[in-house]
Amino acid sequence: MTRRKQTSQQKASPRADRAPAFRRRKVWAVAALVFAALVAVAVEVWPFGRSHSQSIANPDAPLASFFRPEVLYWRDEIEGWAREHHVNPNVIAIVIQIESCGNPNVISSAGALGLMQVMPFHFRNGENMLNPDTNVARGMSVFYECLTQFAGWDLGKALACYNGGPSVTQRDQSTWAAETQYYYRWATGLWADVQTGVESSDTLKDWLAAGGERLCVQAGRSQSAGVAG
């Protein structure tokens, strides 16, 4: 009698636990889906997330096609520099577009040199300041300092800092030098065009009309003659 009762209880126990176990699995499944959704949203809105194809820190982002041919001349190098420095290749292209239009040999009246127009004091002793790899490496060091320490990951402010120095990030934009205000306008406009995926940039056209065309002509001549190595 006792033995039959135990057998009956053993058979009944799994059926009794089935509903609670099912509910537990259902709760865990819902929780997992909610967690996955929250992670997906967080990655999309986080400025460093690589799931956003055009986030600042995505080195695998596609390079926009609207940049001048003199800049796209460096496409392979720009994509390689982006991976090396863990940055969106369009960020590098924007700086090169505005600073030199792809001329690795240009030296400004203020003494800035090369593709990213880096001042001499940013280089180490004995470095070839016009060498594209070295020039971009030093330029990216300046940019990252601006981006992370002074601009709070605001790309426009970081590029204004790159042009006008860290102090601009602590002042109202109306107090910036005219050159830095224009630089900010061109840079943020090009970045916005990158984000929207346009094939032709009105900002770039404005920059060319404002004097950039002359810089690009010089870059084309330099590239035709052979670039610094």
N, C-alpha and C positions, 0 to 999 in steps of 0.2 A: 504493500500500500504506500509506504513511504517512498519506495523506489520509484513507483509510477508517478507520484506527485512531483518528485524532483525532476523527472524526465519532462513532465508537462511544463514545469517552470522553465527548464532549460530551453524548450522549444518556444515558449512565449516571450522570453527575454529579448531576443533579437527584434521581434516585431514591436515590442514596447519601446526599444531604443531607436527604431528606424526614423520616426518623425523628428525627435530632437536632433539626431545626427544630420538629417537632411536640412533642418533649419540652420544648423551651424555651418554646413557647407555653403548654403545659400548666402548667409551673412558674410562669410569670408570672400565669396566670389564677388558680391556687390562691393565690399570694401576694397578688393583688389582693383576692380574697374574704376572706382572713384580715385584711388591713389594714382593709377596710371594716367587718368585724365588730368589730375592736378599736376603731375610731373610734366606732362606734355605742354600744358599751358605755361608752367613756370619756365620751361626751357625756351619757349617761344618769346616770352617777354623779357627774359633776363638778357641784358645787353651783351654778355659774353657767350651766350649760347650758340652752338654751331648749327642747330637745326634751322635757324633763320638764315636763309641762303645769303643774305647781304648784311649780316651782323658785322660789327667792326672787327671782331677777333676770329672770323672764319677765313682761313687761308685758302679754302677750297671754293670760295665764291667765284662765280663766273665773271670774267673781266668784261666790262661794258665795251661795246663796239664803237661808241661815238667819239672816243678819244682820237686826237689827231694821228695820222699815220706815223708821224715822227715819234710819237709816244708808243704806239703799238709796235713800232720797230723793235721795242724792248719786251715784247709780250712774254717770251719764254723766260727771260731774266726776271721780269716783274712777278710772274707766277712762282718762280723759284725763290725770290726774295720774300714773297708773302709767306711761303711755307717755313722759311728759315726764321723769320721774325714773328710768326704767328699773328698775322694781320691780314685783313681783307686786301686782296691785290688792288682793288679800286682805290683804296686809301693811298697806296704808293703811287698809283697812276695819277691821282689828283694832284699830289705834291709835285711830281715830275712835270705834269702838264702846265701848272702855273709857274713853277720855278724856272724851268729850262726848256720846256716843250721837247725834251729828249736830247738836248745837246750836252754831252758829257764834258765838253771843253770850255763851256761858258764861265766867265769870271765877271762878277758884277762890280760896279764902281765902289761898292762897300767892301769888296774882297771876298764875298761868298763864292763858292766854287762848285762846279759840277752839276750832275743831274738834279740833286736835291738842294743845291745852293747852300752848302754848309760852310759856316765860318771856320777859318783855320784853327782857332783855339780848341775846337772839338776833336781834332785829330791827335793821334799819338806821334811822337817824334819818329821821323823817317818814313811815315806812311805816304803813299802816293794819293794825294787828296783828290785827284781827278779820276782815279780808277773807279769805275762804276760800282763794283762790289763794295769797296771800302767806303766810297761816298755815301751809298745807300745805307750801309751799316751804321755809320756815324749819324746820318740824318734820322734813321729810325730810332736811335738812342735818344736823340733830342725830342723826337715826336712822342715816344713812350713816356718820357719824363713829364712832358706837358700833359699828356692824356691822363696819366694815373695820379700825378702829384698835384697838378694845378687846375685841371679842367674837370675832374670828377667824371671821366669817361664821356664828356660832351665833346663830340668830334669837332664841331664848329669852333668852340673855345680852344680846343687843343691845337687846331691849325692856326688860329689867331695867335696863340702863344708861340707856335713854331715861327711865325713871322715877326711878331712884335715883342717877344719875351714874356716870361711868366707874369710880370706885373699887370699885363692887360686883363688877366683873368680876375683880378681884384678890383677893377675899375669899371665904371659904366661904359658901354660901347661908344657913347657919344664923345668920350674923351680920348678914344684911340686915335692914333695917327691915321691920316687918310689912306695910306698904303695898306695898313692893317684892316681897316674897314672894307676896302675893296677886296682884299685877300679873303676875308671872312665871307663876303658876298659870293665871290666866285666859288670858293671851296664848298660852302653849304649848298649852293645851287647845283654844283656838279654831283654832290653826294645825294641830293634829292632826286636827281635824274637817274642816278644809279639805282636808287631804291624803287623807282617806278618802272624801270626797265625800258626807257625810251631808246629808240635807235638813233635819234638826232637830238642833240642838246642845245636848247636856246641859250642856256647859260654859257656854253662854250662859244657859241656864235658871238655873244656879247663880249666875251673876253678877247676873242680874236679881233673884233672891231675896235676894242679899246687899246690895242697895241700888241696883243699876243701874236698876231699874224707875222709880224716882223721877227719875233723870237723863233717862231716855227720855221721860217725861211732860213734863218741862220742854222737851226738845228738840222734841217735837210741838207744844207751844204756841208756841215760837219760830218754827217753820216755818209754822204757820198764820198768825202775825202778819206774816210776811215776814222774810227773812234779810238779813244785812248784805251790802252789795255792794262 
